[in-house]
Amino acid sequence: MEPLSIQGAWTHTPVVHRDSRGEFLESFRASDLAAVAGHRLELAQVNCSVSERGVIRGLHFADVPPGQAKYVTCVAGTVLDVIVDVRVGSPTFGQWTSVLLDDETRRGVYVAEGLAHGFSVLSDRATVTYLCSQPYAPGREHGIHPLDPDLDIDWRLDVEPVLSDKDAAAPTLKEASGLLPGYQACLDLYESLS
């Protein structure tokens, strides 16, 4: 587990054992995540999405508390996974970082509660799984427009982006100011989970 430039986000590059039968790896180990995050990921839901080249899913975040932490892997294809710090008062508020997730490295990303998450599909098709700490709750979920010019995220797409109606109608980071989680509320939540 390696920290990313935004507090609460880590990447995991597993050891992939390859032989004549194929591959084997541990894509997630609770104790490894707990060692860096300070708490275990309580598993409430597993999501799987299949998307075509050019699709952008996100940027999504949930009210804190309870928030929704995610552990994300790309089991087929290639995606650019993006994390944005939307925690008001955070030293890295408004900054983003990205990690390439694919079916070769089998890398995974942990996204703590209070961070916005999204990805773009770089391959012809990609399948992404998310281990989630809380079930989907429409009333608590929010989004930031993935093409917000102030964020200026390089989604690395070579085709026109494809967004859901919901993501296309999402506010910019500035417009979402009243919906954003506070940094201290996130820190308090992280402390309560340890």
Salt bridges, closest charged atoms under 4 A:
ASP19 OD2 - ARG21 NH2 2.56
GLU23 OE2 - ARG18 NE 2.99
GLU23 OE1 - ARG106 NH2 3.20
GLU26 OE2 - ARG29 NH2 2.87
GLU52 OE2 - ARG125 NE 3.24
ASP63 OD1 - HIS142 NE2 2.63
ASP81 OD1 - HIS117 NE2 2.63
ASP85 OD1 - ARG87 NE 2.89
ASP124 OD1 - ARG53 NH2 2.82
GLU141 OE2 - HIS60 ND1 3.92
GLU141 OE2 - LYS166 NZ 3.58
ASP150 OD2 - LYS174 NZ 3.19
ASP158 OD1 - ARG53 NH1 3.80
ASP167 OD1 - HIS60 NE2 2.75
